[in-house]
Structure formats: C-alpha cells, structure tokens
Amino acid sequence: MRITKRTNIAIRVLMFCTAHADRLVTKHEIAERCNASENHLAQVINQLAQMGVIKTQRGRNGGLELARPATDISIGEIFRIMEAPVPLTECFADVDNSCPLTAACRLRYALQDAAEAFYLRLDDVTLDALVCNNSALLSILAPEPCAT
C-alpha cells in the first residue's frame, strides 16, 4: 500500500502543530521545515480544517493550530479521510474500472480486509504518540520540548 502525498503532508502538518502546541504556526514555517510546497499545504490545511482537526486564523498574526488535543487525534482517522478518494486498486474505482475479473475476483475482498486491518492498526496510534518524547523528531521540528 502506498500513501498519497496529500496524506503524507497532512501528517507532517499535524506533527509540526503538535511540536509547536504553545503557539500558532504558519504555512510558510511548515513548508520550510517539512519540505512541502505552500500550494499543497494550502489544500491539505483546508481539508484538515474542514475535518475539525486544526483551527486556522487569518490575518497578520494568523496561523494554524490543533483544534483538539494531540492525544485525541487518531492517525487512522486522518488516513481514512485523506485516502478515501483514492481507490486501492482499479476494481475499487466506480469509474475507470476496466478489469473483466471484478465480478468473480476474490482478491478484491482480501484487499478490502487488509486495508481495514491497516486502518484499524492506525486507529490505536495517536498524534501525541508520534511526536511527544520523540527527541529525534522534535530536534527537526522544534528545538523546544513538546508542550502537550
């Protein structure tokens, strides 16, 4: 299974916000530190805000922050929503499915089960568990200790 760039960027944004939980962070800061384009970030930030995972504040002193504690944000939740529009294989696509085996193929069900097991495993992982007390990550994202 390959994770989309959008999901990867979403996790970077959330990790950065967690590492800087004591203040608003800017899209520019995240772009620099997490090696992501500001255009991609804008799209991902918008989606995360619509999900209610982050809060954004416009204006000169604006930025973004987590909308709820990092301990309450499940990585499985993020992956499910961010990956939802991307079919796992061609046979999962409503459009553009040209596979003649779809109606009889049992692999489709095995792949569905495997994907669900993947998400269930990630449901147990919180954003807090990825960032806090992870000194190697924090040295990249923020030199100060985790504030959550």
N, C-alpha and C positions, 0 to 999 in steps of 0.2 A: 504494500500500500504506500502510495506517495502522497504526502500532504501538500496542499496547494500553497503557493506563495502568499496568498491572502491570509490563510490560517497561520502560517509562519510569522508573518508581520504582526498579526493580532496578538500572538503570544509574546512577541518582543515588546509591543506597546504595553501590554499588561504587566510584564516583568519590570519594565522601566518605571511605570507608575507605582508599582509596589516598592521598588527600591527608593523611590522619592515620595513616599506616602505623606511626608510632612509639608508638601507644597504642590502647587500646580506646576505641571511640566509643559513644555511647548513641543509642537510638532517638529520644529527645527532641531531641538535638542535630541529628540528621539531619532530623527533622520541621521544626524551625525554619529551618534553613539551606536546605533543599531544597524547602520549600513542599509538604509532603506530610502527610497525616493519619497519626497514630500507628496507627490501625486498619489502614489499607492497608499501612503499613510493617511491622507485625507479621506480616501474611500473607506479604509478599514476603521478609522476613528469614527466616521459617521455610522457605520454599521454597529460598532461596539456601543455607541451612544444609544442607538435605536434599541439595542438589546437590553439597555439598562445596566450595563457593566461599567461604563465610565460616564462621567459628567464633563461637559465642556462649558467653558466660559469665554465668551467673545470679548474683544476689546484689547486695549493696550496692555493691561495686566492679565490678560486671559491665558488660558491653557486648558489642560485636562487633568483629571484625577479619577481614581476609582470611585464608583458610585456606591460600593458596599465593601466591607472588609475582605481582604485577600483570602481569609480563611473561609469565606462564604462563596468563593468563586471556584467552581469545578472546571477543570480543564476539559473534561468530557462534554460539558455543556457548551463550551466555546467551540470545540471541534465539531460537534454535531451541527451547530447552526452555521458555522463558517464553511463546512464541507458539504452541506445539504444540496446545494445546486449542482454539484459535480458528481455525475454517476460513477460508481466504482468500475464498471465495465460497460461496454456498448449495450449489453442486453438490459441494463437498468435504465437506459435512456428511453423516454417516451418517443422522442423524435430521433432520427438518425440511427435507429437500430436496424441493421441490415442482416443480422445473423439469422440464418434459416433454422438454427437449432433451438432457439429460445423457448418454444413451446414444450420441448421434451428434455431440455438440458437440466440435469440435477446440480451441476456446478453452481448455477445461479443461487440456489438455496444454501449451499455450503458457503458461498461467498457472503451472502446476507448474514448468516450466523457468525462468520468470522469477523465481519465488520461490527456487528453488535457486541461481540466479545471485546473487541478493541475499544469501543466506546465505553463499555461497562468498566473496563480496567481504568480508563482515564477519569471516570466519574469519581473514583476514590482519590484522585490527585487534586489537591487544591493549589491555587496560585501561591499561597503562602508557603506551601511545602517546597515549591520550586525555587523560591527566592530567599526567604529568611534563613539565616545561618548558613548560607551558601557563599562563603567568603570569596571564592574564585569568581563567581558571577557578580557579586557586589563590587569587587575591585574593578570590573569592567564597566558596570552600570553606574555605580555611585561609590565614591570613596568613604562616605559616612555610613554608620551602621543602619540596618533596616529599622524603620520606625513603626512597623506593625506589631 
